[in-house]
Amino acid sequence: MDILFLHGAIGAAAQLAPLSQYFTEGNTIHLIDFTAHGNRPASNAQFSIGLFANDVLAYLDSHNIRKAAIFGYSMGGYVAIYLAKHHPDRIEKIITLATKYSWDEATAAKETQMLNPEKITQKLPAFAETLEQRHASNGWKTVLARTAAMMLEMGADDPLKQEDYATINHPTLIMLGDRDKMVTLEETVAVYKALPNAQLCILPKTAHPIEQANVAQLASIALEFLGRE
């Protein structure tokens, strides 16, 4: 099975490398950076879920992959579901972790407040340094600004409407940490209930950052799901 790992907003493929190592047996693993993230060359394209979905499709085509399973972390999970809605024939099974599904203007305004480079530099210097290294090719402050603009667009017009989920029939595992402060249990359960073929998993002692997840536990659950017919 071909498995694509999709990173979150202001993230990069390298963050999912430790997790992906658990999936190598019997599978082909793919880690990709979205446009202007990580080591991906700079681009002036406006960030959007559609743009990142096209990144995935271009990768599949360039590697002659007809259909793939996707593990999407945070925004990567949203991209996976978006692909399942608009390009169902290219997607096999889907796993999302810590994905924020509900977007409106108030939510977008709140999320973009956390993408202020000056505040991050002042209050979270270690994180600022991590972002600088992660996005050395594109400039981390530029990545944050473009991500904030995308979130505001999502708040004004959510790319995935609640009624869209009922049309997505792919086997889907929706995962959320019980200590996630960015994604609510309510929005996660709403999507789980709306999807016709979904399972729900709440991970204990798990916050939003992928670096804080118990990757062995996470991989075990995900692999069991992927192995089911």
C-alpha positions in Angstrom: 0.0 0.0 0.0 1.2 3.5 -0.8 0.8 5.7 2.2 1.2 9.5 2.1 1.9 11.5 5.2 0.7 15.1 5.1 1.9 17.7 7.6 0.0 20.4 9.3 -0.1 24.2 8.9 3.4 25.9 9.3 4.8 22.4 9.4 7.0 20.2 7.2 7.2 16.6 6.1 10.2 15.9 8.4 7.9 16.2 11.5 6.1 13.0 10.4 9.3 11.0 9.6 9.5 9.4 13.1 5.9 8.2 12.8 6.2 7.0 9.2 9.0 4.6 10.2 6.5 2.3 11.8 4.6 1.9 8.5 7.5 0.7 6.3 6.8 -3.1 6.4 4.8 -4.1 3.4 4.0 -0.5 2.5 5.6 2.3 0.4 6.0 5.5 2.5 5.7 9.0 1.0 6.5 12.2 2.8 5.9 15.5 1.0 6.2 19.2 1.8 3.3 21.4 0.7 4.1 24.3 -1.5 6.6 26.8 0.1 6.9 24.6 3.2 10.0 22.9 4.5 12.5 22.2 1.8 9.9 22.8 -1.0 11.1 25.6 -3.3 9.5 29.0 -2.8 6.3 29.9 -4.6 4.2 33.0 -4.9 1.0 30.9 -5.1 -1.6 31.9 -2.5 -1.9 29.2 0.2 -5.2 27.3 0.1 -6.6 23.8 0.7 -7.1 23.5 -3.0 -3.4 24.4 -3.7 -2.2 21.8 -1.2 -4.6 19.2 -2.6 -3.1 19.8 -6.0 0.4 19.3 -4.5 -0.8 15.8 -3.5 -2.3 15.0 -6.9 0.9 16.2 -8.7 2.9 14.0 -6.4 0.7 11.0 -7.1 0.9 11.5 -10.8 4.6 12.1 -10.9 5.2 8.8 -9.0 2.6 6.8 -11.0 0.4 6.2 -8.0 -3.2 5.6 -8.9 -4.5 5.5 -5.4 -3.0 6.0 -1.9 -3.9 5.9 1.7 -3.3 9.2 3.6 -2.3 9.9 7.1 -3.0 13.6 7.6 -1.9 15.5 10.7 -3.8 18.7 11.6 -4.3 20.7 8.3 -2.9 17.6 6.4 -6.0 15.7 7.5 -8.3 18.5 6.2 -6.5 18.2 2.8 -7.0 14.4 2.9 -10.8 14.8 3.4 -10.9 17.5 0.8 -9.2 15.2 -1.7 -11.6 12.4 -0.9 -14.5 14.8 -1.6 -13.2 16.1 -4.9 -11.0 13.3 -6.2 -12.4 10.1 -4.6 -10.8 7.7 -7.0 -7.3 8.7 -5.9 -7.8 8.1 -2.2 -8.0 4.7 -0.4 -8.2 4.9 3.3 -7.8 8.1 5.4 -6.5 8.7 8.9 -6.7 12.2 10.4 -5.1 13.3 13.6 -5.8 16.6 15.4 -7.6 18.1 12.4 -9.6 21.3 12.9 -12.7 20.8 10.7 -14.9 23.7 11.8 -14.0 27.1 10.4 -15.8 30.4 10.7 -14.7 34.0 11.0 -14.3 33.9 14.8 -12.3 30.7 14.6 -10.0 32.0 11.9 -9.5 35.2 13.9 -8.5 33.2 17.0 -6.2 30.9 15.1 -4.4 33.7 13.2 -3.6 35.5 16.5 -1.2 32.6 17.2 0.7 33.2 14.0 2.2 36.5 15.0 5.9 36.3 14.3 6.8 39.1 16.7 4.9 37.4 19.6 6.4 34.0 18.8 9.9 35.5 18.8 9.3 37.3 22.0 7.4 34.6 24.0 8.6 31.4 22.3 12.1 31.9 21.0 12.9 28.2 20.8 9.8 27.7 18.6 10.8 30.7 16.5 14.2 29.1 15.9 12.6 25.8 15.0 10.4 27.5 12.5 13.4 29.4 11.0 15.3 26.1 10.5 12.2 24.3 9.2 11.4 26.9 6.6 14.9 28.1 5.7 14.1 27.9 2.0 11.1 30.1 2.2 11.3 32.3 5.3 9.2 31.3 8.3 7.6 34.7 8.7 6.4 34.6 5.2 5.0 31.1 5.7 3.1 32.3 8.8 1.7 35.3 7.0 0.5 33.3 4.1 -1.0 30.7 6.4 -2.9 33.3 8.3 -4.3 34.7 5.1 -5.5 31.2 4.1 -7.1 30.7 7.5 -9.0 34.0 7.1 -10.3 32.8 3.7 -11.3 29.5 5.3 -13.2 31.4 8.0 -15.1 33.4 5.4 -15.9 30.3 3.3 -15.1 26.9 4.8 -13.9 24.7 1.9 -15.7 21.7 3.4 -19.3 22.2 4.4 -21.0 19.9 6.9 -23.1 18.3 4.2 -20.0 17.4 2.2 -19.0 14.8 4.7 -22.0 12.6 4.1 -20.8 12.1 0.5 -17.4 10.8 1.4 -17.6 7.0 1.7 -13.9 6.2 2.2 -12.9 4.2 5.3 -11.8 7.0 7.7 -10.2 6.9 11.1 -10.7 10.3 13.0 -8.2 10.7 15.8 -8.0 13.4 18.4 -5.9 13.8 21.6 -7.9 14.2 24.8 -5.7 17.2 25.7 -5.8 19.0 22.3 -6.4 22.7 23.0 -6.8 23.7 19.3 -9.4 21.2 18.1 -12.6 20.6 20.0 -14.2 17.2 20.7 -17.5 18.5 19.5 -16.3 19.4 16.0 -14.4 16.1 15.7 -17.5 14.0 16.8 -19.7 16.0 14.4 -17.5 15.0 11.4 -17.2 11.4 12.7 -21.0 11.1 12.8 -21.4 12.8 9.4 -19.0 10.5 7.6 -20.7 7.2 6.5 -17.7 4.9 7.0 -15.8 6.4 9.9 -14.2 5.3 13.2 -13.3 7.6 16.1 -10.3 7.3 18.3 -9.6 9.5 21.3 -5.9 9.3 22.3 -5.2 9.5 26.1 -2.7 12.0 27.5 -2.2 13.6 24.0 -2.0 17.3 23.2 -2.0 18.9 19.7 1.7 18.9 18.7 2.7 15.8 16.8 6.1 15.9 18.6 4.3 15.2 21.9 2.4 12.2 20.6 3.1 8.6 21.6 4.1 7.6 18.1 4.3 3.9 18.9 0.7 3.9 20.2 -0.5 6.1 17.4 1.1 3.8 14.8 -0.3 0.7 16.3 -3.8 2.0 16.1 -3.3 3.3 12.6 -1.8 0.1 11.3 -4.6 -2.0 12.7 -7.1 0.3 10.9 -5.2 0.2 7.6 -5.0 -3.6 7.7 -8.7 -4.1 8.0 -10.7 -4.9 4.9 
